[in-house]
Amino acid sequence: MSPQRQSGRPGWRRVALGLGVPFIAIVCVAPFLGRLPWTIMGIPVILVWMFVWFPLTSLCLWLCEQRP
């Protein structure tokens, strides 16, 4: 059994989920996708990637704040 946090702040794993995953998806992966000539229904794959990550970032932040 782990004791409850007194400060009410999320642990490092939750912060890594809420901030790290979107950071890696946008800053590390996006430059490689920008070089690809692929399209999805006529839209460049990098643009689709960015727009998909808007709600996914909100989801990650929401999961970060959830209490166990």
NORJO-V83750 format. One record per residue. N is the residue number from 0. RES is the residue in one small letter. SS is DSSP state (a for helix, b for strand, c for the rest). Layout:
n->(N	N)
res->(RES	RES)
ss->(SS	SS)
This chain:
n->(0	1	2	3	4	5	6	7	8	9	10	11	12	13	14	15	16	17	18	19	20	21	22	23	24	25	26	27	28	29	30	31	32	33	34	35	36	37	38	39	40	41	42	43	44	45	46	47	48	49	50	51	52	53	54	55	56	57	58	59	60	61	62	63	64	65	66	67)
res->(m	s	p	q	r	q	s	g	r	p	g	w	r	r	v	a	l	g	l	g	v	p	f	i	a	i	v	c	v	a	p	f	l	g	r	l	p	w	t	i	m	g	i	p	v	i	l	v	w	m	f	v	w	f	p	l	t	s	l	c	l	w	l	c	e	q	r	p)
ss->(c	c	c	c	c	c	c	c	c	c	c	a	a	a	a	a	a	a	a	a	a	a	a	a	a	a	a	a	a	a	a	a	a	a	c	c	c	c	b	b	c	c	b	b	a	a	a	a	a	a	a	a	a	a	a	a	a	a	a	a	a	a	a	a	a	c	c	c)
